[in-house]
């Protein structure tokens, strides 16, 4: 697989639910970074991404640590071994680092959540980072709905054991059980009301 350049990462992903990066992240797109030569190549499996250190260290604690541990200010290549979701996950995370709007959907929220943990894209590193964005989506869109929760749980299977390590599997199982119980309780109460008509006035 060839090298993916910033120009290929630049187009945004449109959708109903888009990220709205902080002012610092927006600055990345305003700054003429696309005219600056790549100073860091990230290798993920057989894929290589020719990118820039600044937007990546701004959002990713892992990349920041790897560069610091290298003890070489001129380090220009990093291999991300073990990234859950591989190059697909990294491409989405990299777009987020560059301030590109990334749509969170039922089909990729698990991928993004696990990638955010691996890349250490937390609030400790940068406000409104990828990890909290996925958590908000899960809370608002996935957990309240049994069907959505089951769908996301199926996606967790391909990302084990990381999906368990981020407590996503246990959260989904608990919410599915709780929602199912609530539905049964509501259904039972409705039947009781039907079987016991109101007393005549």
Helices and strands as residue ranges (DSSP letters): E 3-5, H 6-9, H 23-30, G 33-35, E 40-44, E 47-51, H 53-59, H 61-69, E 77-79, H 86-97, H 109-118, H 130-137, I 138-142, H 146-156, G 157-159, H 162-165, H 168-195
